[in-house]
Amino acid sequence: MEFSARYVALGDSFTEGLGDTDPALPNQVRGWADRAAEQLALAHPEESWGYANLAIRGKKMKQILAEQIDAAVALQPTLVTIYAGVNDILRPKVDIDAMIGRYSEGLGKLASTGARLLVFTGYDASSSKVFASIRGRTAVYNELLREVVEGHGAELVDYWRFREYNDWRLWGVDRMHMSTPGHINMANRVLEQLGESVRIPMPELPPVPMKTTAEVLKDNAAWTREYVGPWVSRRLRGVSSGDNLSARWPVLRPPLS
């Protein structure tokens, strides 16, 4: 099938859609990229839209560049979004300058297709007691990335400045990935960046629960046991939650099918 508009989404769990569960879809997630693609197709019925999502959870920068860049270029995209590097920043050691250098090469390949290229900064996790420790690393990464994005004539989706994500109702139970409302909000942020007037209605957020100190401690202990422990264990063993997964939408398809 021939498409006049071709959107390809690249990255890790953020773009794959973790936290926005849909058992009927590949990898049982939906995500902001699926939602944005659907809205673009609805907003522009005069165009034939194709959509591919090559993102896989747990992928680090080197893997994304090796496995997704050339595959995306082969799809002849007219629009590309990419989010990469945070899984590297979370490791004990990372050479951010070298990583950005490699990223620049990959972004150059994507930019050379003539596609409109949207690149995300990393999130400011200062409101997280666990991930606030990487704030400095992320800030350095973002500052270097801004220069690279400008140099390639790409556009920046500045996740670092999206302060609404300080509201934990936009995050899933694992506190690492966005919830369904968080993904809907991100889709709207991307649509805004693209200059689209259409927006996806946000669901009503539940009231913020009032908890005692004992209840908070109990919740934190359960979260550490159910999510942090397995996450740390995988990193110590050198494995990823995405090792046995394939890209959700590896070839172009109509986003509304």
N, C-alpha and C positions, 0 to 999 in steps of 0.2 A: 504493500500500500504506500502511495506517495503522500508525503506530508509537506505542506507549505511552511509550517512553523514547527520547529523541533526543539523541545525542552529536555535537557539532560541534567539530572541532579547527581552530584558526586559527594562522597564523604564517608562518615562513620555512622554511629548510632543516631546522632542528631538528625541527619538527613534520611536515614533509613526509616525512622519514625518511632523509635522505642518510646513507650509511655502512652502512645495513642493506639490502644489495642483494638484489633478487628480480626476475629478468628477466621473470617471468610477470605482474607487476603494473604498473599505470600508472606511468610515469616510472621504472620498473625499481627501485623501492624499496618497502620495507614500513614499518618504523619503529615507535617505541614507541606511538604513538597507535592504529595498527591493532591492535597486540598487546593494548593495554589494552582496546580496544573488544571484541575477541574474548572476553577473559576476563570482562568485565562481562556479555556475553550468555550465556556458559556458567554464570556464577554466579547469574544471575537468569532462568531459563527461563520463569518465570511472566510475564515481561514481553516485549513485542515490541520489540526493539532496532533502531533505525535509526542509521546512522553516516555522517557526511560529514567529509571532510578538505579544507579550502579552502587549505591552506598551499602556498606556492610558494617555492622557493629564491631567495635573493638579494633578497627583498622588504624594503624599508625601512618604517619606521613609517607614513609618509604613505600608502604604497601599501596596506599591510595595512588601515589604517583606511578607506581609500576603496573598496577592492575586496572586503573580506571581512566587515566588520561588518554592513552592511545585509543582505548575502546570508545571513549566519548568523541574524540576527533573523527573516528570512523563513521559515526552516526550523523556527521555533518550538521551539528547543532546550530540553531539560530539564537538559542538562549541556554546559558549554563549557570548553575549555582554550585558553589563548592565550599565546604567547611572541612578543615583538616588541621591537625597539629595538636589538638588538646590531649589526645591519648599519649602523645610524646611528652607533653608538659607534665603530665601526671606521674611519669616515671621518675625514679630517684635521681637520674642524671640525664641531661639533655643539652646538646649544643644548639642553642636557638639560632645563632648566626648561620651555622651550616645548614640547619633545617630550612630556614627561610631562603637560603641560596638555592636549595633544591626545589623548593616550592615555586620560586620565581621562574625557574626553567619550565616547570609544568604549566604554570599560568601563562607563560609565553606561548606554549603550544596551543593552549585553548584560545588565547587571544588571536592567534594567527588564523583561526578558522573564520574570523569576522563575526562570530557570535557575540551577543551582548553577554558580558561576563560579570556575575555578581559573586563577591568573595566576602565571607563572614569573618569578623573579628571574634576573638574568644570572649566568653562571658566573664563579667566581674563577679566572682564568687565570694565577695567580702561578707555577704550575709550568712554564709555557711560556716559553721564552726569547724567542719572537717576540711573543706576545700579552700578556705580563706588563705591557707598557707601558700597556695600557688598564685596568689594575686599578683605578686611582683613579677613572676615569670611571665604570666599572661600579659601584663602591661608591656613588658619588653617585646614580647612576640607581636603584640598589636602595633606597637610603634614602628617596628621594622616592616610589618606587613603593609601599613598605610603607604609607605614609600614605594613598595613593590607594586601595589595595586595601582597607584597613580602612574607609575612608570609604564605599565602595560595598558593604560587606558581603560582599565576595568572600573567597576563600581563597588563601593564598600557598603555592606550591610552591617551597621555598627552595633552588633549585639552587646558589646561592652557598655553601651549607653542606654540600653533598654531597661530602665529602672523598674518597670512594672514586674519584672521577674524577681524582684525582692519579695514579692507576694508568693508564699509557698503553696498557695492553691493552684498556681500555674505549673507546679512540679508534681511528678508521680510519687507513688509510695516509696520508691527506692531513693528519692531525693537527689538523683543523679540525672534523670531524664525528664523532659517536660511532660505534663499531663495532657489530656485531650484539649482542655482550654488553652494550655500553653502552646500547643501545636497550632491551634486555630489562630491565636494571636500572632504567632510567627508567620503563618501564611499571610495574614493581613499586613504585617510589616513588609513582607516581600512584595506583595501587590502594591503597597504604597511606594516602595522603592522603584517599581516598574512604571509608576505614573498611572496606575489603574484606579478608577473610582469605585469599583466593586469591592465589597467587603463581606466576609463571612460573619453572620451574626454570632456573637459570643454567648455561650451558655451562661446562665446565672450561676455565679460562684456560691458555694455553700458558706454559711457563716463561719467565721474563725472560731474554732472551739476554745473554750476556756478550760485550761487544765491545771491541776495542782502540780507542785514540784515533783511529787511522787509519781504522778501519771506521766509527766515528761520524762523522768528518768527511766520508767518502765518502757515507754515507747522507744527511747533512744537505745536501750539495751536490746530490744527486739529488732530494731533496725540494724544495729551492728551485727547481730547474729545472722539475720536473714540476708543482708545485702553487702555490708562492708566486709565481713569475713570471707565469703566466697569470692568477692572482687579481689581482695588482697591475695588469697590463695591462688587464683588464676595467674596473677602477675608473678608470684614466686615460682610457679611451675612453668612459666613461659607459654601459657596457653591463653586463648581468647574465646569469649562467648560467641564470636562469629566464625570460628575456625571451620565449622562444618556447614556453614550457610552459604547460599549463593545470592547474587543480587536479586532484588525483588522483581524489578522490571528491566531485564538486561537488553531488551530490544524495544524499539519505538512501537507504541501502541496508542490508540485513542484514549485519552485520560478519562473519558466518560463511559467507557464500555464496561 
